[in-house]
């Protein structure tokens, strides 16, 4: 990741450039965080005899995590249920 200065009028604009590998790593980490959130929410239902509730909690957490990722607002209508 580097910074590229550019002058517009009298103001100095700084543009962030992201290398493809950095972008790939950022996306990978977002998916890891999403999976982690789903697993942690499902964990609370472990051993309580209600697998549907565990699944619903995991899906809800995954949806919230995907919505929080910048640029994935178009995913909010996608069904993440694979039950």
N, C-alpha and C positions, 0 to 999 in steps of 0.2 A: 504494500500500500504506500503510495507516495502522494505528495502534494504538488500541484502544478499551479503556480501563481499566474494570474492574468489581470491586466489593468483594464478597467472599464471606466471611462471618464476619469475622475480623480480618486475613485475607490479601487482598492485592490481586492479582487475576488480570488479566493483560494478554492480550487476544485480538487476533490479527492479522486484519485485514480486507483482502481482496484485491479490487481493482477488476476488473471483467470483462476489461478490456483487458490488465491485468497478467497475469491468469490465461491469457489467450489467448497472450500473448507467451511466457510460461513454457512452455506446451505446444509452441509452435512451436520454441523453442530445444531442447527435449527431442528433438523429431523431427530437428532439424538435427544434434544430437550423435549420435543413433542412426545417421543416414545417414553421418556422418563416421567413426564407428567401423567401420561395415561397409566403407566405401571403403578405409580404412587397412589393414584386415586383408586385403582382397582384393588390395591393391597388392603385398603381399609375394609373390604368386603370378604377378604380371604377367610374361609372356614365358617361363614355365617349361613351357608346353605342357599344363597340367592345369587346364582351366576348371572342372571339377567341384570340385577342391580350393579354387579361388578362391571359388567360389560357397558352398561349405560354410563357409569361413572368414568370409565376409561375413555369412551367416545366423547363425552362432554369435555373432558380435560384436553383431549387431542384437538377437538374443534376450537377450544379457546386458544390453545397454543398456536394452531395454524392461523387463526385470525390475527393473533398478535405479531406474526412474522410480517415484516414490511414487504409489500408487494404481493401478498397472497389473499387480499380481500376478495378476489374473484372466486376463491375456493370455498367461501362461506356457504355456498349452496350445494356443495358436493357432499354426498352421503358417505360417511366413513364407516358405516356399519357393514360388517362382513359376517354376521352371525349366522 
